[in-house]
Amino acid sequence: MISSQLPVILSVANGLRRTAFLAFLLPSLAQAQSSPWIRLGAHGVLLYAYADPVPRGRTLGEVRLVQPTLMAHAGAFSDRLRFVGTLNLEGQTIPNGALTPGAWGEGFIDRRHPHTYAHELMLTAEHRLSAPLGGIRTVLSVGKGFVPFGTDDPMVRPAARYPVNHHLAQILERAVASAKVGAGPVAIEVGLFNGDEPERAGQWPNVRRFGDSWSGRVTVLPQESLELQASFADVHSPEHRLGSGTDQHKWSVSARWDGPLGGSQVYGLAEWARTSEAEGTFVFHSLLAEGAWTTARSRLHYRFERTERPEEERTLSPFRSVRPHFEDSIHGITRWTIHTAGYGFALQGAKKGVRGMPFVELSYGRMAQVGGGVFDIERFYGRTSFWSLSAGLRVDLGMTMHRMGRYGVDHDH
């Protein structure tokens, strides 16, 4: 699967070499004297998940290796030219998805889909204007990765369980070209990308559709630990690869804290997201608040989420939906209200750069019907509440996981 993408990757790389944005930076690059550098890392989670109930009123438990990723970051010309690469091997370890009640997207329901092998392949160039405009910076990024929209990939957040709103609050694994202009604490980003979602782990974006969708994001940093963002995206036919499906209009607003507070390391995120599909025929809302408190080697985390999701026509497998997706594929809308709490304990690495964290996480949630439709929650699940247990071991080697979707020197950490 991975080898089949190499010709495309090489073609993109050759194209990057010819892009105009490098010429834009030549004066600045020529003046830079620092040596090139590269950082490598790996990440994975050995996870046991149990859920009661799953579709058709059963219970299910399973052990899987999730989030197996290899990362490479490189920089040159005083960090004005950066490369971010993330290889995700979930297509091999969870080809049928990971058990996650409430999850949906890319043809999976109540299972979190495997991400594509080329999770990120982004080349970024940054230029800072000379005096008297020295406070203005411009960043141009191109490749495959995250669209400038919404919040961070759940992979880099404390909870192991992915939120229901993953496909409302992030747009990932697209062929994307974006530009960012920043001055002081404010940055404005715009991006062009292909609307189609991946249909399988080895699939490359439909480059013929590049530019049929766009997004914009404004980020404000009132202080080092606090970040505010608001974004919008117009996505053409995300669930029909050839472009004959319905469009989506997406909004996201969030506030994020990550820094010291009261002698401990504190993380917090509050976000609101809304997706309107088929010219407002279907509207999905999400409210999410999560936080983590870390002291010494212990970490406590909690998340509250209230998200609406589509109930799509399913295949013979109750965990899969019919693709390609059209507006008549949605049989109803359900609202998932979920509380998730967990605890992790950081182990001392046997070798420098090796980190491990065993953890346990418990979720309880309720499902409710929103509006009309033919989908019947109690008939399909047996009841309107569920609980799930996750326990496992996070392992990291080398560099720490970065904030995916935030490209450039300012946010690449």
N, C-alpha and C positions, 0 to 999 in steps of 0.2 A: 504494500500500500504506500509506504513512505517512498520507495524507490520510484513509483509511478509519478510522484509529484516533482522529482528532481528536475526533469526538463523544464517544467513550468517555473520552478524556483530559479533555475539558472537564467531563463529568459527574462524573468523579472529583474534579476540582479544586473544583467546586461543593460536592460532598459534604464535602471537607476543610474548607471554610469553616464548615461547620456542626458539625464534630466537637467533642466535649466536651473534648478535651485542650487546646484553645486557651483555654477558660475556666479550666482548671486553672492556666494560666500568667499570667493577666491581672495579678495583683498584681506579679509579677516584671517583666513586660514594661513596665508603666507606669512603673517606676522607671528603666528603661534609657534612656540618653541618646545612645548612639553612633549614627552615621549608617549607613544600609543600604549594602551593598556587593555587587558582583558580579564574578566572575572567569570568564574564558572560556579555552578551550583546544581543541586538536585533536591527534590522534595517528593514525599509520598506519604500516604496514610493507609495503614492496615486497619480496616474498619469492620466491626461487627454491627449489623443493623437489624433491629426487630421491630415489626409494626403490627398493630392490632386495631382495626382490621385493615386488610388490603382489598382491592376489588373482588367482588363476589363473596364478601363476608368472611374471608379466610384470615388466618394469621400467617406471618412469614418471617423467617430469620435467615440471614446469610452473611458470609464473610467475603469481603472483596478488598482488593488493592485499588484505592482511588487516588486521584490526583498525582499519578506518577509523572513527574516533569523533570526535564533537563533544561538548564538555563545558561545562556551565554550573553554577557554584556561586554561591549568593547567601546573604546573611545580614542579619539585622536584630535590633534590640533587644539589642545587645551579644552577638550570636551566639547568643542563646537560641532564635531561630527560624532554621532553615537549610533550604535547598533544594539537592538534588543531582540534576542531570539529565545523563544520558549517552545520546546518540543513536548507535547502531551501524548502519553502512550495509553490513554484510557480506551482507545479503540481495540487494544489487545487485552486489557485487564477487565473492562466492563463493557463488552460489545453490546450487551442487552440492557445497559443502564444500571444505576445504583438505586436501591430501594429508598424512596423518599416520598412519603405521603404528601400530596398536594403539588408536587413538582409537575411541570409540563413544559413542552417546547420541543421543536425539531422532531415531532412524531412520537414522543414519549409522554406518558401520563402516569403519575405516581411513581415514576422512576426518573432520576436525573440523567439526562443523556450524556454519552461520552463526548468529550470535546475533540476537535479535529487535531491531527498530529501536528500540523504547523499552527500552533495556537497563536504565536506572534512571530513575525519576521519584519521588523520595522527599522528603517533607516531614518535618522533625524539629524537635521542640520540647524544650528542656532547661530544667530548674528546679533550682536549688541551694537547699537548705533553709537557713533562717536559723539563727543561733546559738541554742542551743548545739549544733545538729546541722548546722553549716555544712559539715562534711566529706562530707555525703551529697548526691548528685546523682541526679536522675531524668531519663530521656530517653524520649520517646514518638515513634515513627516510623510513618508510614503512606504507602502508595503502591505502586509496582511496583519491585522490586529484589531484593536478596539476602536470604535467610532467615538469622537468627542461628544459623548452623551452620558448623563447619569452618573452613577456611583461606581465604586470599585468592584471588581470581580469578587464574588464570595469566597473564592479560593484563598484570598489573602486576608480574610477577616476571621475573627476568633472561632465562630461556631463551625462545626464540621457539617452540620445540616445546611444544605442550600435553601435559601428562602423561596417561597412560592413565586415571588415577583422577579425572579432572575431575568425573564424575558420582557418584563415591563421596565426594569431599571437599568439594564445594560444592553448594548448592541455590540456583539463581538464577532470575531473571526470573519471579517469582511476585507475585501481589497479596498484600502482607504488611502486617500491623500488629504492631509489636513494642514491648516496654517493657523498659527497662534501669534498674537501680538500682546505683549504685556508691558505695563508701566506701573511701577510701584507694586501695590498689593493687588492689582486688577489684571486679569488676563482674559482675552476674548479668543475663542477658537471657532473655526468653521471647518467642516469636512464634507467630502464627496465620497460616496461608496456605492457598492452594489447592494440592492435590497434583498436578494435571496439568501435565506438561511442555508447552512450546510444540511445535507440529507444523510450523510454518513461520515465516519471519521476520516476517511481517505479522500474526501471530495475537496476540490479547489473551488474558490469563488467563480461564478460565471462572469468572466471579465468582459463579455459582450454587454453586460448590464451595468458596468461601472459608470457611475455618474447619474444613475436614475434616482438616487436618493441622496439626501443631504441632512446635515445637523449643525447645530450651533450651541456653544456653551460659554457661559460667563462664570468665572471663578474669582472670588474675593478672599484674600487672606488678611483679615484684620490684625492677626498676630501669628507668630510662628506655629502655634499648635491648633489654631482654629481655621477652618476652611468652609466657605459658603459657596454653593453652586446652584445655577439654574440653567436648564437646557431644553432644547426642542429638537425633534427629528421628524422628518417626512420620509417614510419608508415605503417604497413601491413594492407591492406583491411579495412580502417576505416568505410566505409559505407556499408559493408556486414558483418553481425555479425558472420557468420560461416567461414569467411576467404577466400571466393572465389572471392572477388572484386579486384579492382586495388590498387596498393600501392601508397603512397605519399612520396616525399622527400621534406623537408621543411627547409627553412633558415630564420633567423631573425637577424637583427642588430638594436640596438637602443641606444639612449642617453637620460638620464632622470635627471632632476634637481628638487629638492624639498627642499626648504630652504629659508632663508631670503635673500632679495635682495632689496636694496634701501629703507629699512625701512618697507617693506611689505613682506608678505609670498607669494612666487612665486613657481608655479609648471610648468614644461614644459616637453614634451616628443616628440621626433622625432624618427620614426621607419620606417624601410624597411623590407618587408617580401615577400617571394616567395615560392610558392608551385608548384611542378611538379608532375603530375599524369599520370599513365599509361605509364611509361618510356618516359616522355616528350611529349606525344601526346597532353596533355592539360597543360598549364602553366598559373598560376595566380600570378599577381604582386600587391603589395600594397605599397603606400607611405602615411604616416600619420604624422601630426604635430598638437599638441594640447597644450594649456596652460591655466593657471588660475592665477588670481591676486586677493589676499585677503587682505583687509585692514579693520580694525575695524570689522563690522558685514556684510560687503558687499563682494560678490565674483562675478567677471566677468570671463567668460571662453569662449574659442573659439577653434574650431577644423577644420582643413582642411584634407580631405581624398580623395585619388584617388586609387580605388581598383577594381580589376577585379574579377568577380564571375562566376561560372558555371550557365547556364540556363538549369535546369534539367527537364526531363519529368514530367509533373504535373498530379495529380489525378483529379477527378471531382471538387475538391476544388482548386481554382487558387492559394491558399496560401500553398498548400502541394505538395511535390514531391513523386514519386514512390520509395518505398523501398521494397526489397534490391536494391542497386544502382550498376549498371555496367557501363562500359565505353560508351556503346551506349545509356545510359540514358541522356547524355549531348547533348543538341540540339544547343548549341552555347555558347559564352562567351560575357558578357557585362561589360563595364567599368563604374563605378559610381564615379562621382566627386561631392563632397558634402562639403558645408560650413555650420557649425553649430555654433551659438553664443547664449549665455545665461547669465542670471543674477540671483543670489540667495541672500537672506537676512536672516541672522541667527537670530532666535528668542531667547529671554531669557527664559530658562527652568523654568517651574513652580516648579519643584523639582530638586534637585541635580542629575546630571547624565542624565537628559532628554534634548534632543536637537532637535530643529526643524528648517527647512529651506524651506520656500516657494520659488519657482523658476519658471522662464519662459524660454523657449528655442525655437529658430526658426532655421529651416534648409531649405536650397535651394540646389538642385542638378540637375545634368544632366546625362543622360544615353547615352551610345554610343556602337555600335556593334564593336566587336573585331574579325577580321578574318571572316571565313565562318560560316556555320551552317544554320539551318532552322528557328531559333527563330527570330521573327520580333517585335522589340520594339514598334513601333508606332501602330501596329495592336493590341498588347496585352495591352498596357497602354493608348493608344490614343494620346500620344505625347512623346517627349524625355526629358522633364524636369518635376520636381515635387517640391513641397514644403510641409513642415510639421511643425506642432506646438505641443509643449509639455509644459504642465503646471502642477504643482503639489506641493506636500509637502513631503519632506524627514523627517523622524523621526528616531532618534537614542536613545537608552537607554543603559546605562552602558558603557562598554568598546567600544572604537572606532573600526571601521572596519579595519582589518589587510590586509597586502599585500599578497593576496592568491598566493600560489605557491612558496613563498620564506620561506623555512622552516629552523628553527634553530634560536638561540639567536640573531645572527647578523641582521636578516631581519624580525623577527616576531614582527613588529610594523608598 
